[in-house]
Amino acid sequence: MLRATWMAQELLYTFADDLQQVALQPGTGGVFEVCIGENLIWERKRDGGFPEAKELKRRVRDLLFPGRDLGHIDTP
């Protein structure tokens, strides 16, 4: 749950003016999923582990705010 809490904080910080909420749902050990509406944008087993914060931010941006510049995160 600590990692999920940290990821939620990162998303809220990056998209502070744009996200209405980030919700955490306790589950069984080993489950880590990030959904936007019905879109599953990260699943720990499918995607090979936990995301780096910058990758998760990119996926959120690409779905909700395409074309938005994420500053240093977009630097190769």
C-alpha positions as CSV (number, residue, x, y, z in Angstrom):
1,M,0.0,0.0,0.0
2,L,2.9,2.3,0.5
3,R,3.9,2.2,-3.1
4,A,0.3,2.8,-4.2
5,T,0.1,5.8,-1.8
6,W,3.3,7.2,-3.2
7,M,2.2,6.8,-6.8
8,A,-1.1,8.5,-6.0
9,Q,0.8,11.4,-4.5
10,E,3.0,11.7,-7.6
11,L,-0.1,11.7,-9.9
12,L,-1.8,14.3,-7.8
13,Y,1.3,16.5,-7.8
14,T,1.8,16.3,-11.5
15,F,-1.8,16.7,-12.5
16,A,-2.9,18.9,-9.6
17,D,-5.2,21.2,-11.6
18,D,-6.6,18.4,-13.8
19,L,-7.4,15.3,-11.8
20,Q,-10.6,15.3,-9.8
21,Q,-9.6,12.4,-7.6
22,V,-7.2,9.5,-7.2
23,A,-8.7,6.6,-5.2
24,L,-6.9,3.7,-3.6
25,Q,-8.6,0.3,-3.1
26,P,-7.1,-2.2,-0.7
27,G,-6.7,-5.6,-2.2
28,T,-4.8,-8.8,-1.9
29,G,-1.0,-8.9,-1.9
30,G,0.7,-8.6,-5.3
31,V,-2.2,-6.7,-7.0
32,F,-1.3,-3.3,-8.4
33,E,-3.6,-1.9,-11.1
34,V,-4.1,1.6,-12.3
35,C,-7.4,2.4,-14.1
36,I,-8.8,5.5,-15.6
37,G,-12.5,4.9,-15.9
38,E,-12.8,1.5,-17.6
39,N,-9.2,1.8,-19.1
40,L,-6.6,-0.4,-17.3
41,I,-3.4,1.6,-17.9
42,W,-1.1,-0.5,-15.7
43,E,-1.4,-4.0,-14.3
44,R,1.6,-5.4,-12.4
45,K,1.5,-8.9,-13.8
46,R,0.7,-7.9,-17.4
47,D,3.3,-5.0,-17.5
48,G,6.1,-6.8,-15.6
49,G,6.1,-5.3,-12.2
50,F,5.6,-1.8,-10.7
51,P,5.9,1.2,-13.0
52,E,8.4,3.9,-12.7
53,A,6.6,7.1,-11.8
54,K,7.5,8.8,-15.1
55,E,6.1,5.9,-17.1
56,L,2.8,6.0,-15.2
57,K,2.6,9.7,-15.6
58,R,3.1,9.3,-19.4
59,R,0.3,6.8,-19.6
60,V,-2.0,9.0,-17.7
61,R,-1.1,12.0,-19.8
62,D,-1.4,10.0,-23.1
63,L,-4.9,9.0,-22.2
64,L,-6.3,12.1,-20.6
65,F,-4.1,15.0,-21.8
66,P,-2.5,14.1,-25.1
67,G,0.1,16.5,-26.3
68,R,0.7,18.0,-22.8
69,D,4.3,18.6,-22.0
70,L,5.6,16.8,-18.9
71,G,8.9,18.7,-18.8
72,H,11.9,16.6,-17.7
73,I,9.8,13.4,-17.9
74,D,9.6,13.8,-21.7
75,T,13.3,14.2,-22.1
76,P,14.9,11.1,-23.6
